[in-house]
Amino acid sequence: METELVGSPAELVSALDRAPADLVVVQALRFRMLGNEKYAPCRAEWAYETDPELVRALDAHAGAGRGIVALHTGCICFDGWQGWHDLLAGGWVWGRRYHAPGLETVDVTPVQDQPVTAGIAPFAVTDEHYRDLALHPEAIILAQGRMGEGVDHPVGWARDGGDSGIVPV
């Protein structure tokens, strides 16, 4: 397997334009910083407005049947582009989604009748876990997490790209 690590959306566009990738993994936090006033002091320096070239490159990538995985804050990224949530089949919506104020232990239960999670034993993770994410109706839940309040929230999901082998539950 060959990998290329990029540090910015512009570098991702350049890499995808240079050579198609089978999979793009987004572990980033590039957003407009409008959802909470705690970000106001950082906006001038760090706020990110989604570049149309990034939209083009990721739409073309997904349109060619190639995969995208968004890890943790990846579902918050590119909040000025609704198509990002469409590609992921869900994500964070400011003012409607939340997480606990600190780290917590979450008991994760993989869905056993999905090919990508079958046979994975339940496990625990300590992290900042998002709750009540906005999932599209076509989202395929791959893992549920039971958090402090005793409620299950999806912690892993997919969108069927056609020949992925993922089947709706």
N, C-alpha and C positions, 0 to 999 in steps of 0.2 A: 504494500500500500504506500502510495506517495501522498504526502500532505504538504500544504503550504499555509503558513500562518501569516495573516495580514492584520494590520493594526488600525485600519480605517475603512470606512465605506468606499472611499475613492480607490484604495488599494484592492478592495474586493472586486470592484467594477473592472479595474485593469486586469486582474488575474482571470476573471471570467471571460473577458474579451480576448485574452491571449490564448487560453486553452480551456475548453469546457471541463467542469468538474462533475464527478458522479454525485457528490454530496457537498452541500454548504452547511457548515455548522456556525450558528451565530451565538456567541457568548459575549455579549456586549450590552451597553446601556447608552444608546444614542437616541435621545428624545428631546422634545421641545421644552421640557421643564416647566410646563404650564399647569400641571395637575395639582400642585401643592405649593403654597407660598414659601415653604421652607427652602425651595430651590431658587427663589428670587435673587439672592446675592450671587448666585453662580451663573445665571442665564447669559449675561453678556459674554462670558468666556466659554461656556460649555454647552449651551443649548444647540440642538441639531435639528435643522429642517431637512427632511428627506429629499435628497437630490434626485431629480428625474432620471439621471443616468443609472442610479442604483435601482430605481423602479424598473427601468427597461431591462437591466441585466438580470435581476431576480425573476421578473416575469418571463423572460426568455428561457432562463434556466429551468424554472418549473414547467413552462410550456413544452419543453423538450423531454419532459418526463423524469427529470433529475430531482433528487431529494433535497430537502431543507430540514434541518433540525435547529430549533431554537431552545437554548438552555437557559433556565432561570430568568434573568432580566431580558433575554432575547424576546420574550413575549410583550415587553414594554416598549421595545425599540420602535423607531419609525412611526411614532404615534400620529404623524400628520398624513399618513398613507393608509387608508382603510384596507387597501388590497393586501397589506401585510397580514392582517388578521384573517383575511380570506385564504391566503396561502397556507397559514398555519391551522386553520379551522378554529381559531379563537385567540384570546389573549387578554391583556390587562386593559381595563377601561377606567380612567381616572374618575374618582368620586363614587364609583360603584363597587370596586374591588378593594381588597384589604389584606393585611397580614398582621400577625401578632407583633407587639412592640419589640420583641427580641427573638433570640433563637429559641427553638422548641424541638422536641423530639416528635417525629411523625412516624406512625406505623404504616408502611406501604404494602399494599396487597396487589400484586400483578394480576391482571385478568387472565385466567387460565385457558379460555377458549379462543385466544388470539395467537396466531403463529409466532409473532415476535416476542410474546411474553410467556408462552406456555412453558411450564417447567421451572420458571423462576420462583424461588421460594420467597415468602414475605420477608421483609427486612425493615429496619428502622434507620431513619436519617435525622440528623440534627441540623437545622438550617432555618432560614427565614422563609416560611412557606406561604404562598399566595392562596387566597380563598376566593371562591365564588367567581372564578374567571369567566369571561364571556365566551362560551363555546358555541360554535355553529351547530345546527341540528345534525349535520353530517359528520361531526367529530366522532371518532372511534376511540372510546376510553380504553387505555392500555393498563393503567394503574390508578388505584384509589389510595388516598392517604387519610388516615384517621388522626385528627389533630386534637389538641387539648380539650376542646369543647365536646368531644365524642362524636363529631359529625364527619362523614366522609366527603372529601373533595377530590376531584380528578387532579392527579399530579403528573400524569403522562397521557397524551392522546396523540392521535394521528389523523391524517386526512388521506383517504384512499386516492391514489393517483391513477388508478386503473389497473395496473398489473403488479401492484406492490405485494400481493399475497395477503394483505390485510383485509379481513372480511368484517362487515358490520356485526356487532353483537346484538 
